[in-house]
């Protein structure tokens, strides 16, 4: 990091003591200072916070700039709030509200906490990698829009137990990451997890894994005091003894009285030189020496952060003690342990604080107060400059005459955008995990190119037989990742925050095989929770991809989409429906109050004439509004004439329409409803009787359920979807109709399409049989 004048170490230490006290007091107030009639524990992490205090003080009170962004490990949230309080970024009234409604969140939350939080964390491993994806998102945005503000470092503070998470290593191994010199990770190596002291010594393995990925690795194992002892006679033996003892033995040594430490160090067969060195040290000095780890040496931390190489990503492995400075220091079960009232009083005395005035700041005019004021000023950020509104057309007005799948229609739509909607096209960025061509992004890529952190030569540029032009540069608009869905949605979430971080709106779109949405769901959901707005396209979906077999057939994704907060799930059947709904969804991305979208698409070509689009412009516009509200009726007769209503979604609409025709031949009048978004129809159902405005500000959106299923026209329902049948089961409650829900609830197998539909009971014969059964025929 840029070198600045280092603060006085004594002043830094004074600030660190106050931060340690405040972080512990914030948790204490939540547990002992508030009434709790429920009997449910409030909890908190005083020990996990304590191990990070010195690292965070070195950063916030010296190294960080206002352009830097920091992801803080979940269990250190009290430290972040304590620092923000000292910097004037958090009102005192919030210090007693940890884990209370409207107060400080249990873990750092970018949208829900009242003070500055750069990244939401709490799902172990996901928040830590968010800063990495934010660095790529900023590079992309800046390479396309010169007015994007500059950024500094992207810092992740993570616990060593987080390194067990696969998401960490999927991100570290991505080839583009090795070029991110602005990336800094600091690992709180306290060698404890929730349940235990981490066995064995893993540092060499961790160093090797990061080094192999092209990272600079800095290890801060010992502080300067004990390092000085290592230079004395017997010092090499002392170092060897401390470094070779198991983690558990070291942790146990921290728990004994000062006068017993020497015996622990000298256990076994010490050399005469080691015995002379240890016995010559006062007990207090020896106890301090064995605790003098690099992650608690403030001047060493300051110098390390100043000297970081900014040409490649850096990880600092900082040895720390869990519970440092607390009565729970080093205890194997201190993860959620809370200090007693007496222990809090002892901590207050050690930190130079009056326990009866827990939230006192530094006296004006003192060196610590002056440091807080200077750092508050230097870390103050200007608000992002609002950008001009983006015009997103409601329709491109292009006819859809030939049978086409929704997956292919998406590819054509994206290819048309640079010509038909250049403003939207300029802001749109696509991503895929090595499935760009198989999800029909080829045309878009050929027009816009592939984005890369740095220019790469296209060795196939002169190959006339090549269909997909894979030209990588900083001007491309497609980002290709390896086969790691977690990486895909991690990047997607951060691309979806650029409008709020740097005032540059993007419309990020990711394509992923629909069966793997479940694999990517948790990090994508977490990205939405953190404010990332994006469009995730799952394709191909369902057992409709029959020859691929059960491993590539998705069953539960329709329900997942309906249940995901902050997201609208779509499953359009026809190309025109896809065009309308996709443009509508794109207009909601990257704006205050916006929302993400999930599209479930298919590779099955459908005849557009089945959609029976009205020729009259006014009726066509009404159909568009119905499609973006959630669905429309295909039947030419009125709903009041339905003897049974067939409700279909997505690729199964040909079977639904054909079943209605067959029923008509049997003398049964069957209505047909095509849903583009069961999600929105469910919301419309839930909204009944409420005074809240409907979604999108369109009156039709809030009333679509009553338009599709009029209260005065009850009829039995047969719902049909290439996915789990319970997704549409709520429709029975709209009017109290009898219902048969057809869908897929078993793993599939390889087959042809007709056999797959017959196997799962979603073919025409099954639909007709269900309808006849409901009507008593």
Long-range contacts (C-beta under 8 A, 24 or more apart in sequence): 1-63, 1-64, 1-65, 1-153, 1-184, 1-305, 1-306, 1-308, 1-310, 2-65, 2-306, 3-306, 3-307, 4-62, 4-63, 4-306, 6-62, 6-299, 6-302, 6-303, 6-306, 7-61, 7-62, 7-302, 7-371, 8-367, 9-298, 9-299, 10-367, 11-367, 11-368, 11-371, 12-57, 12-58, 12-61, 12-62, 12-298, 12-299, 12-302, 12-371, 13-298, 14-352, 14-362, 14-367, 14-368, 15-57, 15-61, 15-86, 15-368, 15-371, 15-372, 16-53, 16-54, 16-57, 16-298, 17-325, 17-350, 17-351, 17-352, 18-82, 18-86, 18-351, 18-352, 18-353, 18-362, 18-368, 19-53, 19-56, 19-57, 19-79, 19-82, 19-83, 19-86, 20-50, 20-53, 20-324, 20-325, 20-326, 20-347, 20-351, 21-347, 21-348, 21-351, 21-353, 21-358, 22-78, 22-81, 22-82, 22-85, 22-86, 22-95, 22-358, 22-359, 23-49, 23-50, 23-53, 23-76, 23-78, 23-79, 23-81, 23-82, 24-49, 24-50, 24-78, 24-326, 24-339, 24-344, 24-347, 25-95, 25-344, 25-358, 25-359, 26-78, 26-81, 26-82, 26-95, 26-96, 26-98, 26-104, 27-78, 27-98, 27-338, 28-338, 28-339, 28-344, 29-95, 29-96, 29-98, 29-358, 30-96, 30-97, 30-98, 30-99, 30-100, 31-338, 32-338, 32-341, 33-96, 34-96, 34-100, 42-98, 42-99, 43-99, 43-106, 43-336, 44-78, 44-98, 44-99, 44-106, 44-336, 44-338, 45-75, 45-76, 45-78, 45-335, 45-336, 46-78, 46-323, 46-326, 46-328, 46-337, 46-338, 46-339, 47-322, 47-323, 47-326, 47-328, 47-329, 47-331, 47-334, 47-335, 47-337, 48-73, 48-75, 48-76, 48-159, 48-190, 48-322, 48-335, 49-75, 49-76, 49-77, 49-78, 49-79, 50-322, 50-323, 50-324, 50-325, 50-326, 50-329, 51-188, 51-190, 51-295, 51-320, 51-321, 51-322, 51-323, 51-324, 52-76, 52-79, 52-157, 52-188, 52-320, 53-79, 53-324, 53-325, 54-295, 54-296, 54-297, 54-298, 54-301, 54-320, 54-324, 55-157, 55-186, 55-188, 55-295, 55-301, 55-318, 55-320, 56-80, 56-83, 56-157, 57-83, 57-298, 58-298, 58-301, 58-302, 58-305, 59-155, 59-186, 59-305, 60-87, 60-375, 60-379, 61-371, 61-372, 61-375, 62-302, 62-305, 62-375, 63-302, 63-305, 63-306, 64-152, 64-153, 64-155, 64-379, 65-152, 65-153, 65-378, 65-379, 66-152, 66-378, 66-379, 66-380, 66-381, 67-149, 67-150, 67-151, 67-152, 67-153, 67-381, 68-151, 68-152, 68-153, 68-154, 68-155, 69-118, 69-119, 69-131, 69-134, 69-151, 69-152, 69-153, 69-154, 69-155, 69-501, 70-118, 70-119, 70-131, 70-155, 70-156, 70-157, 71-108, 71-118, 71-119, 71-121, 71-127, 71-128, 71-130, 71-131, 71-155, 71-156, 71-157, 71-158, 72-108, 72-117, 72-119, 72-121, 72-157, 73-121, 73-127, 73-128, 73-157, 73-158, 73-159, 73-162, 73-188, 74-106, 74-107, 74-108, 74-121, 74-122, 74-124, 74-127, 75-107, 75-159, 76-157, 76-188, 77-104, 77-105, 77-106, 77-107, 77-108, 77-121, 80-108, 80-115, 80-117, 81-113, 81-115, 84-115, 84-116, 85-115, 85-359, 85-361, 86-361, 86-362, 86-372, 87-372, 87-375, 87-376, 87-379, 88-372, 88-376, 89-115, 89-116, 89-376, 90-114, 90-115, 92-359, 95-359, 109-529, 109-530, 110-530, 110-531, 111-529, 111-530, 111-531, 116-381, 119-530, 120-526, 120-529, 120-530, 120-531, 122-526, 123-522, 123-523, 123-526, 124-159, 124-161, 124-162, 124-165, 125-162, 125-165, 125-166, 125-167, 125-168, 126-167, 126-490, 126-522, 126-523, 126-526, 127-156, 127-526, 128-156, 128-158, 128-162, 128-168, 128-185, 129-156, 129-167, 129-168, 129-171, 129-490, 130-156, 130-490, 130-493, 130-494, 130-527, 130-530, 131-155, 131-156, 131-183, 132-156, 132-171, 132-177, 132-180, 132-183, 132-313, 132-490, 133-171, 133-487, 133-490, 133-491, 133-493, 133-494, 133-495, 134-494, 134-497, 134-501, 135-180, 135-182, 135-183, 136-176, 136-180, 136-453, 136-479, 136-491, 136-494, 137-491, 137-494, 137-495, 137-497, 137-498, 137-506, 138-498, 138-501, 138-502, 139-180, 139-453, 140-429, 140-451, 140-479, 140-495, 140-506, 141-498, 141-502, 141-504, 141-506, 143-451, 143-474, 143-475, 144-426, 144-475, 144-477, 145-504, 147-385, 147-504, 148-498, 148-502, 148-503, 148-504, 149-384, 149-502, 149-503, 151-182, 151-502, 152-182, 153-182, 153-183, 153-184, 154-180, 154-182, 154-183, 154-184, 155-184, 155-185, 155-186, 156-183, 156-184, 156-185, 156-186, 157-185, 157-186, 157-188, 158-185, 158-186, 158-187, 158-188, 159-187, 159-188, 159-190, 160-187, 160-188, 160-189, 160-190, 160-191, 160-198, 161-192, 161-193, 161-194, 161-198, 163-187, 163-206, 164-193, 166-486, 167-486, 167-490, 167-523, 169-209, 170-484, 170-486, 170-487, 171-486, 171-487, 171-490, 172-209, 172-210, 172-213, 172-215, 173-213, 173-482, 174-481, 174-482, 174-484, 174-487, 175-482, 176-452, 176-453, 177-213, 177-214, 177-313, 178-213, 178-214, 178-215, 178-312, 178-313, 179-312, 179-453, 179-454, 180-312, 180-313, 180-453, 181-309, 181-310, 181-311, 181-312, 181-313, 182-310, 183-313, 183-314, 184-305, 184-308, 184-313, 184-314, 184-315, 184-316, 185-313, 185-314, 185-315, 185-316, 186-315, 186-316, 186-318, 187-315, 187-316, 187-317, 187-318, 188-295, 188-318, 188-320, 189-295, 189-317, 189-318, 189-319, 189-320, 190-295, 190-319, 190-320, 190-321, 190-322, 191-247, 191-250, 191-251, 191-322, 192-251, 192-322, 192-332, 192-334, 192-335, 193-335, 194-335, 194-336, 195-335, 196-332, 197-247, 197-248, 197-251, 197-332, 198-247, 199-246, 199-247, 199-248, 200-246, 200-247, 201-246, 201-247, 203-317, 206-317, 207-317, 210-315, 214-312, 214-313, 215-312, 215-313, 215-314, 215-315, 216-308, 216-309, 216-312, 216-313, 216-314, 216-315, 217-314, 217-315, 217-317, 218-304, 218-308, 218-314, 218-315, 218-316, 218-317, 219-294, 219-316, 219-317, 219-319, 220-293, 220-294, 220-295, 220-297, 220-300, 220-301, 220-304, 220-316, 220-317, 220-318, 220-319, 221-293, 221-294, 221-319, 222-292, 222-293, 222-294, 222-319, 223-292, 223-293, 223-294, 223-296, 223-297, 223-300, 224-292, 224-297, 224-299, 224-300, 225-288, 225-289, 225-292, 225-297, 226-289, 226-290, 226-292, 227-292, 229-277, 229-281, 229-289, 232-277, 233-273, 233-276, 233-277, 234-271, 234-273, 234-274, 234-275, 234-276, 234-277, 234-278, 235-277, 237-270, 237-271, 237-273, 237-274, 237-277, 238-265, 238-274, 238-277, 238-278, 241-265, 241-270, 241-274, 242-290, 248-332, 250-290, 251-330, 251-331, 251-332, 252-330, 253-290, 254-290, 254-291, 254-321, 254-329, 254-330, 255-329, 255-330, 255-331, 258-283, 258-284, 258-286, 258-287, 259-283, 261-286, 261-287, 261-290, 262-286, 265-290, 291-321, 291-324, 293-318, 293-319, 293-320, 293-321, 294-318, 294-319, 295-319, 295-320, 296-320, 296-321, 296-324, 325-350, 384-499, 384-500, 384-501, 384-502, 384-503, 385-503, 386-503, 387-499, 387-503, 387-504, 387-505, 390-423, 390-424, 390-427, 390-505, 390-587, 390-590, 391-421, 391-423, 391-424, 392-421, 392-423, 392-424, 392-583, 392-586, 392-587, 393-420, 393-421, 393-424, 393-583, 394-580, 394-583, 394-584, 394-624, 395-579, 395-580, 395-583, 395-624, 396-420, 396-421, 396-579, 396-583, 398-579, 400-574, 400-575, 400-576, 400-579, 400-608, 401-608, 402-608, 403-605, 403-606, 403-607, 403-608, 404-575, 404-605, 404-606, 404-608, 405-601, 405-602, 405-603, 405-604, 405-605, 405-606, 405-651, 406-539, 406-572, 406-573, 406-574, 406-575, 406-578, 406-599, 406-601, 406-602, 406-606, 406-650, 406-651, 407-439, 407-440, 407-539, 407-540, 407-601, 407-602, 407-603, 408-440, 408-603, 408-605, 409-575, 409-578, 409-579, 410-440, 410-511, 410-537, 410-539, 410-578, 410-582, 410-599, 410-601, 411-439, 411-440, 411-441, 411-442, 411-443, 411-444, 412-443, 412-575, 413-578, 413-579, 413-582, 414-441, 414-443, 414-444, 414-509, 415-443, 415-444, 415-446, 415-447, 417-444, 418-447, 418-448, 421-583, 424-507, 424-583, 424-586, 427-505, 427-506, 427-507, 427-590, 428-477, 428-506, 428-507, 428-508, 428-509, 428-586, 429-477, 429-478, 429-479, 429-495, 429-506, 429-507, 429-508, 429-509, 430-477, 430-478, 430-479, 430-508, 430-509, 430-510, 430-511, 431-478, 431-479, 431-480, 431-481, 431-488, 431-491, 431-492, 431-495, 431-508, 431-509, 431-510, 431-511, 432-478, 432-480, 432-481, 432-488, 432-510, 432-511, 432-512, 433-481, 433-482, 433-483, 433-484, 433-485, 433-487, 433-488, 433-512, 434-480, 434-481, 434-482, 434-483, 435-511, 435-512, 435-513, 436-468, 436-478, 436-480, 436-511, 437-468, 439-511, 439-512, 439-513, 439-537, 439-539, 440-511, 441-478, 441-511, 442-467, 442-468, 444-477, 444-478, 445-469, 445-470, 445-476, 445-478, 448-476, 448-477, 448-478, 449-473, 449-475, 449-476, 449-477, 449-478, 450-476, 450-478, 450-479, 450-480, 451-475, 451-476, 451-477, 451-478, 451-479, 452-476, 485-512, 485-516, 485-519, 485-520, 486-519, 486-520, 486-523, 488-512, 488-520, 489-520, 489-523, 489-524, 489-527, 489-536, 490-523, 490-527, 492-524, 492-527, 492-532, 492-534, 492-536, 493-523, 493-524, 493-526, 493-527, 493-528, 493-530, 493-532, 493-534, 494-527, 494-532, 495-532, 495-534, 496-527, 496-531, 496-532, 496-533, 496-534, 496-589, 496-590, 496-596, 497-530, 497-531, 497-532, 497-533, 498-590, 499-533, 499-590, 499-591, 500-531, 505-590, 505-591, 506-590, 507-535, 507-586, 507-589, 507-590, 508-534, 508-535, 508-589, 509-534, 509-535, 509-537, 510-534, 510-535, 510-536, 510-537, 511-537, 511-539, 512-536, 512-537, 512-538, 512-539, 513-538, 513-539, 513-540, 513-552, 514-538, 514-539, 514-540, 514-541, 514-542, 514-554, 514-557, 514-600, 514-601, 515-551, 515-552, 515-553, 515-554, 515-557, 517-554, 517-557, 517-560, 517-598, 518-554, 518-556, 518-557, 518-560, 521-560, 521-564, 525-564, 525-565, 528-564, 528-565, 528-566, 528-567, 528-596, 529-565, 529-566, 532-596, 533-588, 533-589, 533-590, 533-591, 533-594, 533-595, 533-596, 534-589, 534-596, 534-597, 535-582, 535-585, 535-586, 535-589, 535-596, 535-597, 535-598, 535-599, 536-596, 536-597, 536-598, 536-599, 537-598, 537-599, 537-601, 538-598, 538-599, 538-600, 538-601, 539-599, 539-600, 539-601, 539-602, 539-603, 540-601, 540-602, 540-603, 541-571, 541-600, 541-601, 541-602, 541-650, 541-651, 541-722, 541-723, 542-600, 542-602, 542-650, 542-651, 542-722, 542-723, 542-744, 543-722, 543-744, 543-748, 543-756, 543-757, 543-759, 543-760, 544-602, 544-603, 544-604, 544-651, 544-652, 544-722, 544-753, 544-756, 545-602, 545-603, 546-748, 546-750, 546-751, 546-752, 546-753, 546-755, 546-756, 547-750, 547-751, 547-752, 548-750, 549-748, 549-749, 549-750, 550-747, 550-748, 550-749, 550-750, 553-744, 553-747, 553-748, 554-600, 554-723, 555-723, 555-724, 555-744, 555-745, 555-746, 555-747, 555-748, 556-723, 556-724, 557-600, 557-723, 558-600, 558-649, 558-678, 558-721, 558-723, 558-724, 558-727, 559-723, 559-724, 559-726, 559-727, 561-598, 561-600, 561-679, 562-678, 562-679, 562-682, 562-727, 564-598, 566-595, 566-596, 567-595, 567-596, 567-597, 567-598, 568-595, 568-596, 568-597, 568-598, 568-677, 568-679, 568-680, 569-597, 569-598, 569-600, 569-677, 569-678, 569-679, 570-597, 570-598, 570-599, 570-600, 570-676, 570-677, 570-679, 571-599, 571-600, 571-601, 571-649, 571-650, 571-675, 571-676, 571-677, 571-678, 571-721, 572-599, 572-601, 572-627, 572-650, 572-676, 573-606, 573-611, 573-648, 573-649, 573-650, 573-651, 573-652, 573-653, 573-674, 573-676, 574-606, 574-608, 574-610, 574-611, 574-653, 575-606, 575-608, 576-608, 576-611, 576-613, 576-627, 577-611, 577-627, 577-674, 577-676, 580-624, 580-627, 580-628, 581-627, 581-628, 581-676, 581-677, 584-628, 588-696, 600-650, 600-723, 602-650, 602-651, 602-722, 604-651, 604-753, 606-651, 606-653, 606-654, 607-654, 610-634, 610-653, 610-654, 610-657, 611-674, 612-636, 625-698, 625-700, 626-700, 626-704, 626-707, 627-676, 628-676, 628-696, 628-698, 628-701, 629-680, 629-684, 629-698, 629-700, 629-701, 629-704, 630-675, 630-676, 630-677, 630-678, 630-679, 630-680, 630-681, 630-684, 630-701, 630-704, 630-705, 630-708, 631-673, 631-674, 631-675, 631-676, 631-677, 631-680, 631-681, 631-704, 631-708, 632-673, 632-674, 632-676, 632-708, 633-671, 633-672, 633-673, 633-674, 633-708, 634-672, 634-673, 634-674, 635-660, 635-670, 635-671, 635-672, 637-669, 637-671, 638-713, 639-671, 639-708, 639-709, 639-710, 639-713, 639-715, 640-710, 640-712, 640-713, 641-669, 641-671, 642-669, 642-670, 642-671, 642-713, 642-715, 643-668, 643-669, 643-670, 643-715, 643-716, 643-775, 644-668, 644-669, 644-670, 644-671, 644-715, 644-716, 644-717, 644-718, 644-771, 644-774, 644-775, 645-670, 645-671, 645-672, 645-673, 645-709, 645-715, 645-716, 645-717, 645-718, 645-737, 646-670, 646-671, 646-672, 646-673, 646-717, 646-718, 646-720, 646-767, 646-771, 647-673, 647-675, 647-717, 647-718, 647-719, 647-720, 647-728, 647-731, 648-672, 648-673, 648-674, 648-675, 648-719, 648-720, 648-721, 649-674, 649-675, 649-678, 649-720, 649-721, 649-722, 649-723, 649-728, 650-721, 650-722, 651-722, 652-720, 652-721, 652-722, 652-757, 652-762, 655-720, 655-757, 655-762, 655-763, 655-764, 655-767, 656-720, 656-767, 658-764, 659-718, 659-764, 659-767, 659-768, 659-771, 662-764, 662-768, 663-768, 663-771, 663-772, 666-768, 666-772, 666-777, 668-771, 668-772, 668-775, 668-777, 670-771, 671-715, 673-708, 673-709, 675-708, 675-728, 678-721, 678-727, 678-728, 680-704, 681-705, 681-708, 681-731, 682-730, 685-730, 685-733, 685-734, 705-734, 709-734, 709-735, 709-737, 711-735, 716-740, 716-771, 716-774, 716-775, 717-774, 718-742, 718-767, 718-770, 718-771, 718-774, 719-743, 720-762, 720-767, 721-762, 722-762, 738-774, 739-774, 740-770, 740-771, 740-773, 740-774, 742-766, 742-767, 742-770
